[in-house]
Amino acid sequence: MKYVLVTGGVVSGLGKGVTASSIGVVLKACGLRVTSIKIDPYLNTDAGTMSPFEHGEVFVLDDGGEVDLDLGNYERFLDVTLTRENNITTGKIYQSVLEKERKGDYLGKTVQVVPHITDAIKDWIESVAAIPVDGKEAPADVCVIELGGTVGDIESMPFIEALRQLSFSVGQDNFCLVHVSLIPVLGVVGEQKTKPTQHSVRELRALGLTPHLLACRSAQPLLETTKEKLSQFCHVPAGNVLNIHDVPNIWHIPLLLRNQNAHNTILTQLDLLKIATPPDLQDWTKMAETYDNLTNSVRIAMVGKYVGLPDSYLSVVKALLHACIACSLKPSIDWIAASDLEDDSAELTPEAHASAWETLRNAACVLVPGGFGDRGVRGMILAAKYARENKVPYLGICLGMQISVIEFARSVLGLERADSTEFDAQTPNPVVIFMPEGSRTHMGSTMRLGSRRTLFQTPDCVTSKLYHNSDHVDERHRHRYEVNPEVIGILEGAGLKFVGKDESGSRMEILELPSHPYYVGVQFHPEFKSRPARPSALFLGLILAATGQLEAYLNRHQNGS
């Protein structure tokens, strides 16, 4: 196994994940099979209980793993299916070592960070790197490892030491280190500053790791003098100083790396030149350039709880992007804080209230994504009601589906106190209830998680047609509450149709309102399986409906064209 390690220096949030994904894309374009590992040095065993404000969205894998959003980048860029083991955290490592210690596996020895923790990290990396993630049987050729955080952080020290040992044990020809760093420009002076990167590389070298390539983040392309200075002071050949400057969209990053011959440097270091082919990035180039040249856009109202941090809904944003590009449009996402739509907001923050409603009314479609807790729920219900009554295309995901059921029960059935038991445990009309596939007391790994099968109840529904007339679909879930099976009869009697159910028939997966151009709610998260070249069917349906193209699209596909 060949390893490419991506580390970061100076500051966090530089784009190590996109850089690691892009390196994988270029190597894959050279005919190599690639897998990825993300190391997160925090003590949580997984990302499941972390607030989206704290760490961005929680990405869900087929096997139910709740992982860092960078694994979403890997899946989208490399078109692979990762496992929960591809996300290593300090919590997981310490938990596995402590379990062994309790079982007596260390035979009475003093258990220490070195060698026991570092050995556990190395063993984990080597075993996970061997798991095929692209549907083939043999292990991949290259494993790209991203070390989260910044070099010098106390919490990442055991990982740095383990990776140093790994580089030594696998040998020089099997290990390549790419260090991502920042080249700031001070406004007063106006010159590109290399000192932060020099210090970062010095710190890395002091810990026993020497970078083979520097990936330098900057607003503008690096000057040749800057590259020479970095080469001289960081002991990296000038040709190995890569510049990842700001680009119109992140699909340009693999092309930037290719244009700077990063693949040749990595392949030479890993002794893979003999088996690799020249990188074929034609489709990637076309995709990046197509996006740059789009002029028309579609306005999408995103009504959620965590709109202050777009990374909270990263996969939803990417799925909208994929769907819009398939329709030759640019997404114009209008973020609306759900609480700003509520009646209380009209008195407390009248300007925000008026602005939120104006934004909602100007949108071509409405999307209510997933979330937990009762904050903003009344605003989401108002958004769903607006979309339903005004025939505005609507997609409700997870909580968004539950919201549409609550709104329908209140407005159409006249059940004024209809609610979810998550928000009102004493509601006389519980239309959304806790469905026991998990613990009521523990929050971590207690949800209905991962890929589950949904069976279409009728082929004559919009969602089945969007999924190419399939009789079932496998999508990823992450929830505790579901539509109450006991109220399905009265809801369907009033016109709301549950066209997708799980294999038992008791869990409602997809709802539609046949009298509406596009009013769809899904209990699963279709955004997690959306890919640049294969947009999610439901997001595509939303954009087609928003632009008046849905009927023509469905007719075309019904006729087999």
C-alpha positions, 0 to 999 in steps of 0.5 A: 500500500502506498500512502499520501499524507495531507497535513495542515499548518498555520491555521485550520480551515485551509481546505485540506479536505478539498486538497486531499480529495483533489489529489485522489481525483488526479491519481484516479485519473492516472488509472490508480485505485484510491481510498481515503482516511480522515483523522480527527484528533477530537475525543468524540468517538464520532461526529454524531453528537456534535453541533453543526455550528461547532463542526459543520454537518454530520455526514452519514455513510451507507453503514450508518457511520456518522462522520466528518463532512470531509468524508462527504467530499471524498465520496463526491470527488472520488465516487467511492463508498466509505465505511465508518472505519475510514474516519479515525478519531482519538475517541475511537483509538483510546476506546479500542486500547482501553477495551483491550487493557480491560480484557487483559490483552496487554498482559499486565504491561503499563499501557502508554501513548507510545507504543500502545496508542501509536501502534493502535493508530498504525494498525487501524490505518493499515487495516482500513487502507486495505478495505476496497471502497470502489466496488472492486475486490482487491485493495486500492493502490493508494490511500490518501490520509488527511490529518485534521487540525493544525501541526503543533496541536497537542491533541494531534501529537500521538497521530503525528508520531504514529504517522512518523513511525508508519513512514519509516516502517513502510519505506520511502517509496511508499510514503508521500507527505503533502503539507497545506499551508497559508501564504498571507498577504498583509494589506499594508505591505502587499507582499506574500509572506512565507514566514508562517509556512516556514515555522509550520514546516520547521515544527513538522520537521522537528516532529520527524516528518519532512514534507515532499510537497507544499500546497500553498493556499493564497488569494492570488497565484504565488510569485516565482520569488515566493516559491523560491524562498519557500523552497530555500527555507523549507527544504522542498524543491521549487517544482514541488511548491504547489499553489492552490490559489482561490478559484471560481469553484472547487472543481478547478483544484484537481486541474490546478494540481494537474497543471503543476505536475503534482501527479508526477511528483507524487507518482515519482515519490511513490514509485508508481510512474511505471503503472500510471497513465497520463491523467485523463481529466476531460470530464472534470475539465468539462464540468468545471468549465460548464459551471463557470460559463453558466449565466442563468440561475434559480432562486432556492429558499433554504429554510433551516435552523443552522443557516449562520454556517453554510457548512451545516448543510454542505451536502444539501448545498452540493446536491442543489449544485449538482441538480442545477448544473444538470439543468444548466443553471447556477444555484442562487440559495437564499438562506432563511433562518426559520425563526425569522418567519415566526409571528413572534419575530414580527414584534421582536425583529420586524426588519428580519421578519419582513426580509425573511418573508420577502425572500421566501416569496421571491424564491422559485422553490422551497427546501426545508432540510433536516435538524433536531430540536424545536427551535425554528419549527413554527417558521418551517411550518409556515414555510411549508404552508406557504409552499403548499397553498401557493403551489411553490415546489417544495422538498422536505428532508427528514425534519422537513418531511415531518414539518409538512405532515404537521402543517397538513394535519393542522391546516387541512385536517383542522387538528390545531395541536397536531405535533411531533412528540419531539416538540410536544410530548403531551400533544393530543394529536401525535402525527410524528412519534418516536419509533424505537430503533434506538435508545431513549437515553443515549444520543450517540449511535441511537438513531435509524442510521445508514442505508435502508430500502424504500419500496414505492407503493405505486409506480404512478408517482412523481418520485418513482418516475424520477428514480427511473421507474424503479420499484425501490430505492436505497437511501441513507437515514439519520433520525429518531422520529417518524410519521405515526402509522396510526394517522396515515389513513386520515392523512391519505383520506385528505389527499396527502399520499405516502408513496414510499414505505420501508420493507415492513410497511410501517415506516413512512419514507416518501410523501407527495401531494398529487394536487401540487406541482411538486410537494415532496417529503422524504424521511431519508437524506438523498443529499448524501448520495448525490454526485457531480455527474449523478445528481440526486433524483429528488433535488433534480425534481425540485429544480426541474419543477422550479423552472417549469421543466418537470413534466417535459422531463418525466414525459421524455423519460417515460418514452424511453429517451 
